[in-house]
Amino acid sequence: MPMPIAAIETERLTLEPFSENFLTERYVGWLNDKDVMAHSRHRHQIHSLDSCREFFESLRADSHYLWAIVAKDEFGHIGNIASYNDDNANAADLTILIGESAVSGQGYGTEAWIGVCRWLFETADVQKITAGTVAANAGMVGIMKKAGMKTERVRDYQFNDGLIGDAIKAVITKEMWKRT
């Protein structure tokens, strides 16, 4: 069983344990925005406050971590980051959503990602963190590389809107993290 989730502070962000307070129409709007969700497998669904609440409850029930990414400036809640924990392997798989388009390209995603990696390695004692995305998702590939993750292109890995495309798989171990 993972340890209790905690807030994480970075220079420009507070990563707050996700709560019902973050279940807003603004959040649902991000999930239903085709541009924001262009590379997410969730882009084919219609989301509602109820479906978001179900997702949030399922993560809590399975002892995974979910943080709201809250900018310390006027933007407030700008996205979410989740850690899907495998207690048997002492590993975590990370996903992130920056929903607030006004902050796109400003490094908030990388800052949140590195903050969560640090917390998982140094506080939760995770030994390995993984992630993956479609190769066309340049923003996510950049986040993984800036965090020091080893990336590998997997050719013809998955379907993306009916086309077979490449994927990028990434990993960083606690030992690799210590060397960065």
N, C-alpha and C positions, 0 to 999 in steps of 0.2 A: 504494500500500500504506500503510495507516495506521501511525502510530507505535506502538511497544509500549505496552500498557496499563500504567497505574501505579495505585497506591493513592491514594485521595483522602481527605483528612481534613477533617471539618467539626466544628462545635462538639460535637455529640452522637454522631457516626457516624464509622466508618471504612468506606469503600467499597473493598473488597478485590477484586483481580482474582479472578474466580470460579475455583475449583479443585475437584478431586474431593472435597476435604474437606467441601464444602458439599452434596454429593449424599447426603442423609440421608433417613430415613423421615419426619422432621418436614417437610422440604421437599416430599416427595411428597404428604404429607398436605394441605399447603396447596393443591396443584394439584388434588386430588380433593375439596376442600371446595366445595360448591355456592355457599355464601355468599361466600367469598373470590373465587371465579372468576365471579361472577354477570355481569360485564360483559366477560369475556374470551372470545375465539373458541376458546380451549383448553378451555372448560367442557364441551364435548361429547366429550372424550376421557377415557379412563381412563389415568392416568399410573402409571409404575413407575420404579424406579431405573434400569432399562435405557433407558426412553424419555427420561428426563432426561439421562442420559449421552449419548445420541445427539444431543439438542438442543444440549447444551454443545459437543460435538465439531463439530457442523455450524457453529456460530457461529465457533469457532476456525478452522476450515478456510476460512471465507469472510472472515476478517480483520475480523470484527465485534468489538465490545467487550461484555463481560458482567462486571458487578461484583456481589458479594454485599454487601448492605447490612447492616452489623454495628453494632448499638447498643453504645455504650461502657458501658451499664448492664447490669443482670442479664439483659436479654432476648437479647443476643447476635445471632445471625443472624435478621433479621426480614423479609428480602425480597431481591429482585434488581432490578437496573436494566440494561437493554441498550441499546446504540447500534448501529443497523444503518447501516453506512457506505456512502456512494456516493462513491467516490474521484473519479470523473469530474466530479461536480457539487460536490465539496468540501462535502458535506452529510451530515447524520446524522438518522435518525428514532429517537426515543426511546420506549421502553416501560418500564413499572415494575410490579412486583408487591410489595405489602406483604402478606405472608402471615400474619404474627403478629397475630392479631385483638386481642390485649391492648394493642397500641400504636396501634390505629386512632384517627384523629382527633387525634393528638398532634403532627402536623407533621413526622414523620420522612420521609414521602414527599416533601414539598416541599423539605426540607433536602437530601435525596439528589439530587433533580432539579436544584436550583440548583447543587449541587456538581459534578455531571456537566456541566451546561451551561458552567459556568466553565472546567472542565478542557478541554472540547472547543474552546471559543473561544480560550482563552489558551495552551494547551499544544499541542493537536493542530491548531490553526489551521483548524478547521472554519469555514465562512462562513455556514452556515444550518442550523438545527435545526427539525425538524418533529415533530408528534405528532398523534394522533387518538384519538377515543373515541366511544362512543355518548353522546347528549345526556343520558341518564338517569344517567350515571356522574358524579355531582356532585363526588365526591372528586377524580377525575382532572381535571375541568374547573377546579376550584379550584387544583390544583397548576399547571396550565398558565398560568392567569391570574396567580398569585402570582409565577411566574418571569418575568413580563413578556412572555409570548407573546401575539401578536395572534391572537384566535380568531374563527372564522366558523362559523355554524350552516349545515349543508347539509341541506336538507329532504328527507325521504323517501330517504335515502341508502342504508340497508342494512337487511337483515333481522335481527331480533333475536327468536329463538324463534318464527319464523313471521310476525312482524309487521313491517311496514316502519316504520322509525323514523328520527329525525334523528341526524345525527352532528355532532361538533364537530371541526373541523380547526384546528390551531394552527401558528404559525411564529414564529420569532425569528431575526433575522440578527445577525451580529457587530456591525454598526453600531447596531442597535436595542439590543443588549446593553450596549454602551458608554454608551448614554444612560440606562440604568436605575440 
